[in-house]
Amino acid sequence: MRVLALAIVMVATVSAAPSARAQTYDPRYPVCLQIYQGFTDYYFECAYTSLPQCQMSASGRAAQCIVNPYYTGTRKPPRQRDRRPRT
């Protein structure tokens, strides 16, 4: 009985796990390299600061450069206003 219960729990655990891996974009870089490993299997490397830099890495590979849709850019802190009264 224990073996049957353990087998059911194992099957439920394995089937509940997501089969597709999550694609992540690094929001610190504006350009990503999409690398193809098969007809429908690919992954992203987001570590490029410009399209020419990415294209050099993609040269001769089954890959293409894309603009990172989640790039946050360089954010500057907001200017603080001078709180002194003007005379």
N, C-alpha and C positions, 0 to 999 in steps of 0.2 A: 504494500500500500504506500509506503514512504517513497519507494522508487517511482511509482506512478505519479505521485504528487510532485516530486522533484522534477520529473520529466515535463509535466504540464507547466510548472513554473518556468523552467528553462526555455521551453518553446515560446511561451508568452513573452518572456524577456527579450529573446532574440528577435521575434517578429515585431515587437513594439519599438525597437531601435530604428531610428531613421536610416534609410538606405543611402540617401544622397548626402554628401558632405556639404557643409555650408561654404558659400563663397564669401570671402572677406576682402574688403577694400581698405587699404590703409589711408585714413583721411589726411595724413601728413604730406602725401605726394600727389601732384596733379596728373601724372600719367601712369597708366598700368600696362603691363605686357600680358596679353592673353595667350597662353601657350597650350597648343592642342596636343593631346596624347593619343587620341583616337578620333573616330568619327563624331562621337558625342561627348567625349571626355576631355575636359580642359580645366585649367586653373589660372589664377591671376597672380602676377608679381607686381605689386604696387611699390616701386622703389625708385622711380625716375622723376627727375625734375623738369625734363623737356622732351618733346617728341623726337628730336634728332638723337638724343642720348638713348631713348628707348629703341629707336629704329636700328641703331648700331647693334644692340643686343639681340634684336629680332632677326637680323640679317642671316640668311641661310637656315633658318629654323621654321617650323610650322607654327608661326606665331604672328600676332599683329598688335599694334599699339593702339590703345584707346584712352580717351580722356576719362579720368576718374570722376564718376558722378557724385561721389561723396567727399570730394576734396573740400576742406574747410578753409584753406588759404591761411595766409599769415595774418593773424588778428592783432591789431595794435590796441593797447589799452586806451579807453576813452580819455580824451583830454579833460583835465580837471579845471574847472573854472576858478578864476581868482575871486575869492570871497571878500576881498578888501573893498570897502566902500570907495566909490570914485568921487573925487572932489573937483 
